[in-house]
Amino acid sequence: MSYKKETCGPIKDFLIYHEVIKGHSQATIDEYFLDLRNFFRFIKIERGMVAPEVPENEIGIMDVDLNLIESVSMNDVYTYLLYLSRDRQKFTNSKNSDIGLSAATRARKIACLRSFFKYLTQSAKILDTNPIEGLESPKRLTSLPRYLNLEEAKRLLSSIEGINKERDYAIIVLFLNCGLRISEIVNLNIADIYDDRLYIKGKGGKTRVVFLNDSCVEALEGYLPLRQELVDDDEKALFVSRRKKRISREAVHAMVKKSLLRANLDADKYSSHKLRHTAATLMLQNGVDVRTLQELLGHEHLNTTQIYTHVENTELRLAAQANPLSSFSLDEE
């Protein structure tokens, strides 16, 4: 995805600003682009700037100029929020998708618009007033994250099979023991392994250290010789596909879903991100304090971590060994 080919003027300048000056990740920039494109597509439809027969996903925003941006009002944003909550399809490429986005998704889109208009008024200084200043985010219902219990997690680990068994097992072991994000799993390089630790490049380009417990070390030792046979020495990716290239997010998602089904677990209820929740919850239940877990998970704010629970302990290295899956081995079967 290249926003530079689909945007111009203030929108393009805003995205470049966040990429070059603010140092945000490509994933964050892509989200900003998609959110702004979605908003201004809606505005163009509302203003009658596109023919009714033109599909929404074919509406371009290259013609969005300062005049159109200046015309945006708070009422436009309220109407947009109503559209998101009542009429917006959750997954635009799916025929069977539900209608209406969650409060969390709507809040993210509003945060993008806030940032955009704040940039135009305070940084770029091309707007005199911010038309959406004071805009509130949709109220979000707080709920505990879903996670596997210990027996379900062991069942999942024991269910992995197939031609890529060693690779898939290593991936799920890292999910369940280290609490990594799927993007962090996919972006791991072979050089990120150093003795008993992983160097993880997380959100915003921030690097953190995650220590490997015995289960992680065993899983990687089982996978690395097979990886070495599959790829050339110049391949940097830790986890690769049979095409000898870095494994994709989609491939990891699909693998996790298949493994869940094989373990007789609800693949609609759980996902790769729920495995990260599982790691966090199991460690908290077994003595890891919330501040240590915050560092382990790469959360910028403690409030993000506190959604799990409140327990106390210390020392980052102990967090890895405290996970009850740290000693799990396929030999237990």
C-alpha positions in Angstrom: 0.0 0.0 0.0 1.4 3.4 -1.0 -0.5 6.5 0.3 1.8 8.7 -1.8 0.2 7.4 -5.0 -3.4 8.0 -3.8 -3.1 11.3 -1.9 -2.0 14.8 -2.4 -2.1 18.1 -0.6 -2.8 18.3 3.1 -3.6 14.6 3.5 -0.3 13.5 1.9 1.6 16.1 3.9 0.0 14.9 7.2 1.0 11.3 6.4 4.6 12.3 5.5 4.8 14.3 8.7 3.8 11.3 10.9 6.2 9.0 9.0 9.3 11.3 8.8 8.9 13.6 11.9 6.9 11.6 14.3 8.6 8.3 13.3 5.5 6.2 13.3 5.6 2.7 11.9 4.4 1.9 8.4 1.4 0.0 9.9 0.3 3.1 11.8 0.7 5.3 8.6 -1.3 2.8 6.6 -4.1 2.9 9.3 -4.1 6.7 9.2 -4.4 6.7 5.4 -7.2 4.2 5.4 -9.1 6.1 8.0 -8.8 9.4 6.2 -9.7 7.8 2.9 -12.8 6.3 4.4 -13.8 9.6 6.0 -13.4 11.7 2.8 -15.1 9.1 0.7 -18.0 9.5 3.0 -17.9 13.3 2.8 -17.8 13.2 -1.0 -20.8 10.9 -1.1 -22.7 13.2 1.3 -21.8 16.3 -0.8 -22.9 14.6 -4.0 -19.4 14.8 -5.5 -19.6 11.3 -6.9 -22.1 9.6 -9.2 -24.5 7.2 -7.2 -23.4 4.2 -9.4 -19.7 4.5 -8.4 -18.8 1.9 -5.7 -17.5 3.3 -2.5 -14.2 1.4 -2.8 -13.5 3.1 -6.1 -13.9 6.6 -4.9 -10.5 8.4 -5.0 -9.4 11.2 -2.7 -6.8 12.8 -4.9 -9.1 15.8 -5.4 -9.6 16.4 -1.7 -8.2 19.9 -1.3 -8.0 22.5 1.4 -11.4 24.0 0.5 -13.2 20.6 1.1 -11.2 20.1 4.3 -12.1 23.5 5.6 -15.8 22.8 4.9 -15.9 19.9 7.4 -18.0 20.6 10.4 -18.7 18.9 13.7 -22.1 17.8 12.4 -20.3 16.1 9.4 -18.3 14.0 11.9 -21.4 13.1 14.0 -23.1 12.0 10.8 -20.1 10.0 9.9 -20.1 8.3 13.3 -23.7 7.4 12.9 -22.9 5.8 9.5 -20.0 3.9 11.1 -22.2 2.5 13.9 -25.3 1.7 11.8 -24.4 1.2 8.2 -20.7 0.5 7.8 -19.8 -3.1 6.8 -17.2 -4.6 9.2 -15.3 -6.4 6.5 -15.8 -4.7 3.2 -14.5 -7.6 1.2 -16.9 -10.2 2.8 -20.4 -10.8 1.5 -21.5 -12.1 5.0 -20.0 -9.3 7.1 -22.0 -7.8 9.9 -23.0 -4.1 9.8 -21.8 -1.5 12.3 -18.3 -1.0 13.6 -17.4 -1.4 17.3 -16.9 1.5 19.6 -13.2 0.7 19.7 -12.9 0.9 16.0 -14.9 4.1 15.8 -12.8 5.6 18.5 -9.6 4.8 16.5 -11.0 6.6 13.5 -12.0 9.6 15.5 -8.5 9.7 17.0 -7.1 9.9 13.5 -9.4 12.8 12.5 -8.4 14.6 15.7 -4.8 14.2 14.9 -5.3 15.3 11.3 -7.1 18.6 12.2 -4.7 19.2 15.1 -1.8 19.0 12.6 -3.5 21.4 10.1 -4.1 24.0 12.8 -1.1 23.7 15.1 1.8 22.2 13.1 1.1 23.1 9.5 -0.9 26.2 10.5 -3.0 26.1 7.3 -6.3 26.2 9.2 -7.2 29.0 11.6 -9.6 27.0 13.7 -10.0 23.3 14.4 -13.6 22.4 13.4 -13.7 19.3 15.5 -12.0 20.6 18.6 -13.6 19.1 21.7 -14.9 16.1 19.8 -15.5 13.2 22.2 -14.7 9.6 21.5 -17.5 6.9 21.5 -18.0 5.4 24.8 -16.3 2.0 25.0 -17.5 -0.9 27.1 -14.6 -2.4 29.0 -14.4 -6.2 28.9 -11.8 -8.7 29.8 -9.9 -10.2 26.9 -10.7 -13.8 25.9 -7.9 -16.3 26.6 -7.3 -20.1 26.7 -7.0 -21.7 30.1 -3.9 -23.8 30.9 -5.4 -27.1 29.8 -6.7 -25.6 26.5 -3.3 -24.1 25.8 -1.6 -27.4 26.3 -4.2 -29.0 24.1 -3.5 -26.5 21.3 0.2 -27.1 21.6 -0.3 -30.9 21.3 -2.6 -30.5 18.3 0.0 -29.0 15.9 0.9 -31.3 12.9 1.6 -31.2 9.2 4.5 -30.5 6.9 5.4 -27.3 8.8 4.9 -28.8 12.2 8.2 -27.6 13.8 7.7 -24.1 12.5 4.1 -23.8 13.5 4.8 -25.3 16.9 7.6 -22.7 17.5 5.3 -19.9 16.5 2.5 -20.9 18.8 5.0 -21.5 21.6 6.3 -17.9 21.3 2.7 -16.6 21.2 1.8 -18.5 24.4 5.1 -18.0 26.3 6.3 -14.5 25.2 3.0 -12.8 24.5 4.1 -11.4 21.1 1.9 -9.6 18.6 1.4 -11.3 15.3 3.3 -8.4 13.6 6.3 -9.1 15.9 6.2 -12.8 15.1 6.2 -12.2 11.4 8.9 -9.6 11.5 11.3 -11.6 13.6 14.7 -12.1 12.0 17.2 -14.8 12.7 19.6 -12.2 14.1 17.0 -11.2 16.7 17.8 -14.4 18.7 20.7 -14.0 21.1 21.4 -16.7 23.6 18.2 -17.0 25.8 16.6 -13.8 24.6 14.7 -12.2 21.6 15.1 -8.6 20.5 11.6 -7.5 19.5 10.9 -4.5 17.5 7.4 -3.5 18.6 4.9 -0.7 18.0 6.4 2.7 17.1 9.8 1.0 16.3 10.5 0.5 20.0 12.8 -2.4 20.8 12.4 -4.6 23.9 14.0 -7.8 25.2 12.0 -10.9 25.8 13.7 -13.8 27.6 13.2 -17.3 26.3 12.2 -20.1 28.7 13.0 -23.7 28.2 9.9 -24.4 26.1 10.8 -21.6 23.7 14.4 -22.7 23.4 13.4 -26.3 22.7 10.9 -25.3 20.1 13.4 -23.0 18.3 16.1 -25.7 18.4 13.6 -28.1 16.8 12.8 -25.6 14.0 16.1 -23.9 13.1 17.8 -26.9 11.5 14.8 -27.4 9.2 14.8 -23.7 8.4 18.5 -23.8 7.5 17.8 -26.6 5.0 15.0 -24.6 3.4 16.4 -21.1 2.9 19.6 -19.5 1.7 22.1 -17.9 4.1 21.1 -14.4 3.1 17.4 -14.8 4.2 16.9 -12.7 7.3 13.4 -13.9 8.3 13.2 -16.3 11.3 9.9 -17.8 10.2 9.6 -18.6 6.5 7.1 -20.3 4.2 7.6 -23.2 1.8 8.3 -20.5 -0.8 11.4 -19.7 1.1 10.2 -16.2 2.0 9.1 -14.5 5.2 5.8 -15.9 6.4 2.8 -13.6 6.1 0.4 -12.4 8.7 -2.4 -14.1 6.8 -0.5 -17.4 6.8 0.0 -17.2 10.6 -3.7 -16.4 11.2 -4.8 -19.3 9.0 -2.4 -21.7 10.7 -3.6 -20.7 14.2 -7.2 -21.1 13.2 -6.5 -24.6 11.8 -4.6 -25.6 14.9 -7.5 -24.3 17.1 -10.0 -26.4 15.1 -7.7 -29.4 15.4 -7.6 -29.0 19.2 -11.5 -28.8 19.2 -11.4 -25.2 20.3 -13.6 -22.4 19.0 -11.8 -20.9 16.1 -14.4 -18.1 15.9 -13.9 -17.2 19.6 -10.1 -17.3 19.6 -7.4 -16.0 17.3 -3.6 -15.3 17.2 -4.2 -12.2 19.3 -6.0 -14.2 21.9 -2.9 -16.3 22.3 -1.1 -13.1 23.3 -3.9 -12.5 25.9 -3.5 -16.1 27.0 0.3 -15.6 27.7 -0.4 -12.4 29.7 -3.2 -13.9 31.7 -1.4 -17.2 32.6 1.7 -15.2 33.7 -0.3 -12.9 35.9 -2.1 -15.8 37.4 1.2 -17.4 38.3 3.0 -14.5 40.0 4.2 -12.0 37.4 3.5 -8.4 38.5 1.7 -6.1 36.2 4.6 -3.6 35.6 6.9 -6.5 34.6 4.1 -7.7 32.2 3.8 -4.2 30.8 7.4 -4.3 29.8 7.2 -7.9 28.5 4.2 -7.1 26.3 5.6 -3.8 25.1 2.7 -1.7 26.3 3.3 2.0 26.4 0.8 2.7 29.1 0.2 0.7 32.3 -3.6 1.0 31.9 -3.4 -1.2 28.8 -1.8 -4.0 30.8 -4.1 -3.6 33.8 -7.1 -4.9 31.8 -5.9 -8.4 32.7 -5.8 -8.3 36.5 -3.6 -7.0 39.5 -1.0 -9.3 41.0 2.5 -8.6 42.3 6.0 -9.8 41.8 9.3 -8.6 40.2 12.1 -9.2 37.7 11.7 -9.4 34.0 13.7 -12.6 33.5 11.5 -14.5 35.9 8.5 -13.6 33.8 9.5 -16.0 31.1 10.1 -18.9 33.6 6.9 -18.1 35.5 4.7 -19.1 32.5 3.3 -22.6 33.4 3.9 -23.6 29.8 7.7 -23.0 30.1 8.4 -26.6 30.7 5.9 -28.1 28.2 7.5 -30.6 25.8 6.0 -32.8 23.1 7.6 -35.6 25.0 4.7 -35.2 27.6 2.3 -36.7 25.1 
